């Protein structure tokens, strides 16, 4: 992120083939995906990161976050995750925000914390839908909502 201003925007349908390919390549959550759910970050007109917010009714999930290999380690993923939190709060401030991840340390940098009690649907996802073994997957909640 040190080379220019980063802007997040809604994904366009033309970006869907790239996002879809990377969801598979990076083994990201592809459950009930639609291109309209995604936000992207572009550099020089090229999509370099993407993610989505899933509205589960009682809570949001920051999901399917991917950063192009050549743009990693530049805080773009963290910027995107923080954008998702801001966007979810804009949509409905009181809803808790969760993330299901195999990289809890990364998600914690954006203010998420591990919690003991998680929504049943997310626990089911962790146990049955994630492509990695459930023991490697953690569910974290955005800290501002930690004591709700």
C-alpha positions in Angstrom: 0.0 0.0 0.0 3.0 2.3 0.2 3.1 3.1 -3.5 -0.3 4.8 -3.9 -3.8 5.5 -2.5 -5.9 2.4 -2.2 -9.6 2.5 -3.1 -12.1 -0.2 -2.5 -15.1 -0.4 -5.0 -17.9 -2.7 -5.7 -17.0 -5.5 -8.1 -18.1 -5.3 -11.7 -19.4 -8.4 -13.5 -16.4 -8.3 -15.7 -14.2 -9.1 -12.7 -16.1 -12.2 -11.8 -14.0 -14.7 -13.8 -10.9 -13.4 -12.0 -12.6 -13.6 -8.6 -14.1 -17.0 -9.3 -10.7 -18.4 -10.4 -9.0 -17.1 -7.3 -11.7 -18.4 -4.9 -10.8 -21.9 -6.2 -7.0 -21.3 -6.3 -6.8 -19.9 -2.8 -9.3 -22.4 -1.4 -11.6 -19.6 -0.2 -15.3 -19.8 0.8 -17.3 -20.1 -2.4 -20.6 -20.9 -0.7 -23.5 -19.2 -2.5 -21.3 -16.6 -4.2 -22.6 -14.0 -6.5 -20.4 -11.4 -8.1 -22.6 -8.6 -6.7 -21.5 -9.4 -3.2 -17.8 -8.6 -3.8 -15.7 -5.5 -3.3 -12.3 -5.2 -5.1 -9.1 -3.2 -4.9 -7.4 -2.3 -8.2 -3.9 -1.2 -9.0 -3.2 0.1 -12.5 -6.7 -1.1 -13.6 -5.9 -4.7 -12.4 -7.9 -6.4 -9.6 -5.4 -7.2 -6.9 -7.7 -8.0 -3.9 -11.4 -9.0 -3.3 -13.7 -9.8 -0.5 -17.3 -9.9 0.4 -19.7 -9.4 3.3 -22.3 -12.1 3.9 -25.4 -11.0 5.8 -26.6 -13.9 7.9 -29.5 -12.0 9.3 -28.4 -11.7 13.0 -24.8 -11.1 12.1 -22.3 -10.3 9.3 -19.4 -12.4 8.0 -16.3 -10.9 6.4 -15.6 -13.6 3.9 -13.7 -14.8 0.8 -10.8 -12.3 1.2 -8.1 -12.9 -1.4 -5.0 -10.9 -2.4 -3.1 -11.4 -5.6 0.2 -13.2 -4.9 2.3 -10.4 -6.2 0.5 -7.8 -4.0 0.8 -9.7 -0.6 2.7 -8.3 2.3 1.7 -4.8 1.4 -1.2 -4.5 3.9 -3.8 -4.6 1.1 -5.6 -7.5 2.7 -5.7 -5.7 6.1 -7.0 -2.6 4.4 -9.8 -4.7 2.7 -10.7 -6.4 6.0 -11.0 -3.0 7.8 -13.1 -1.7 4.9 -15.5 -4.7 5.3 -15.9 -3.9 9.0 -16.6 -0.3 8.2 -19.1 -1.3 5.4 -20.9 -3.8 7.7 -21.2 -1.1 10.4 -22.6 1.3 7.8 -25.2 -1.3 6.8 -26.3 -2.1 10.3 -24.1 -0.8 13.2 -25.3 -3.2 15.9 -24.9 -6.5 14.2 -21.8 -8.5 15.2 -19.2 -9.2 12.6 -17.4 -12.6 12.4 -14.6 -14.0 10.3 -13.9 -17.7 9.6 -10.2 -18.1 8.9 -7.1 -20.2 8.8 -5.0 -17.1 9.5 -6.3 -15.8 12.9 -3.2 -13.6 13.5 -4.0 -11.6 10.3 -7.6 -11.1 11.2 -6.7 -10.1 14.8 -4.7 -7.1 13.3 -8.1 -5.7 12.1 -9.6 -5.9 15.6 -11.1 -9.4 15.7 -10.8 -11.8 18.7 -11.4 -15.5 19.2 -14.6 -16.1 21.1 -16.1 -19.2 22.8 -19.6 -18.9 21.6 -20.2 -18.6 17.8 -23.2 -18.8 15.6 -24.2 -22.4 14.8 -24.1 -21.7 11.0 -20.4 -20.6 11.2 -19.5 -23.6 13.4 -21.1 -25.8 10.8 -19.2 -24.1 8.1 -15.9 -24.5 10.0 -16.6 -28.2 10.6 -18.1 -29.2 7.2 -17.6 -26.6 4.5 -14.0 -25.3 4.9 -11.5 -27.0 2.7 -8.9 -27.2 5.4 -9.2 -29.4 8.5 -11.5 -27.8 11.1 -8.7 -27.8 13.6 -6.9 -25.2 11.4 -9.9 -22.9 11.1 -10.8 -20.3 13.7 -13.9 -18.2 14.1 -13.2 -14.6 15.3 -15.6 -11.8 16.2 -14.9 -8.1 15.7 -13.7 -6.8 19.1 -16.1 -3.8 19.2 -18.9 -6.5 19.3 -16.9 -8.8 21.6 -19.1 -8.3 24.8 -22.4 -8.0 23.1 
